[in-house]
Amino acid sequence: MIVSTTDSIEGKRIVAYHGIVSGETIFGANVFRDFFAGIRDLVGGRSGSYEKVLSEGKETAIEDMVARAEQAGANAVIGCDLDYEAIGQNSSMLMVVASGTAVTVE
């Protein structure tokens, strides 16, 4: 499955549009608390714990979006966008959403 942030894929022709697809993931309070605890371990201005949680959230949301695109009969997703949001009481959860347009390319 090709996933692209652009509205086309170089060298490929879009032959069918299957609609908007999205994938979501939400990390609960424990993961979010651990993620903030890792910020205390900053090295060179970066936090490995912070980056790991965001990366896992992104990958899970993209995998969910791709699965929905495949169910729709697509072999690519164009215009992919990632959104991150703190939600819940006291912003205790992190939501990651991946969305795009499912298409068939040849």
N, C-alpha and C positions, 0 to 999 in steps of 0.2 A: 504494500500500500504506500503510495506516494502522499506525503503531507507537505503542503507548501503554504507559506504566508502570502504568496502572490496570487493574483487572480487568473493566472495561466501557468502552464508548465512548458518550458522551452522544449521545442521539438516534439511536443505531443498536441494532438487535436482533441478538444472536448467534443464528445459525440452525444452525451446525455447528462442532464442535470437531475439529481435525485433529492434535492432540497437541503435545508439546513440540518446539520447534525451537531450534537454537543455531547460532551462528557464532563461529569462533575465528580469531585471528590471532596470530602470534608474530614478534616482531622479533628478529633475530639480534644478535650481539655488537657489530658495527660500528655499527649504528643506536643501540644502547643506550649505547655509549661516546660517540658524538656527542651524544646526548641529555644525558649527564652533563656533557660539555664545555660545553654551552650554559648550564648552571646558573651557570657562572662569570660569565656576562653578565647577571646579575640587574639588572633596572631596576625600581625601585619595588616590590621584593619578588616580582616575577614573572619567569619565564624563558620567552621566546618559543620556544626550542628544545624545552624540556620540554613546553610546552603543545601544540606542533605534533605531536610524536611521539604523545602521548596521544590527541589529536584524530584523527590518521590511524588509529591502532589502533582507536579506537571506531567510526569510520565504516566501516572494512573489516569489522569483526566484525558490525556491524549489516547491512551489505550482504549478507554471507554468510548471516546468519539470515533475512533477507527472501527471498533466493533459495530457501532451503530451504522457507520457508512457501509461496511461490508453487508450488514443485514439489508440495507437498502439496494444492494446490487452494485455499489460503486467500487472502483479500484483506485480512487484518489480523493483527497480532500484539498480544496483550494481555499484561499482567504482565511487560513487558520489564525485564530486570535486566542490569547491566553489572558484570563482575568483572575486576580487574586483579591480576596476580600476577607476581612476579619468579621465574624458574625457571632451571634449568640449573646447570652448574658455576659457582660463585661468583656465582650469580644474574645471569648475563651476558645473559639474554634476558627480554623482557617479553611476557607473554601477556595478551591481552584476550579475554574471552568475553562474548557477548551471548546471552541466552536468554529465551524467552517461550513463550506458547501460541498456536499458529496457529489462527485462527478464520475463519469466513465471516460477514460482517455484511451486513445489508440496511437 
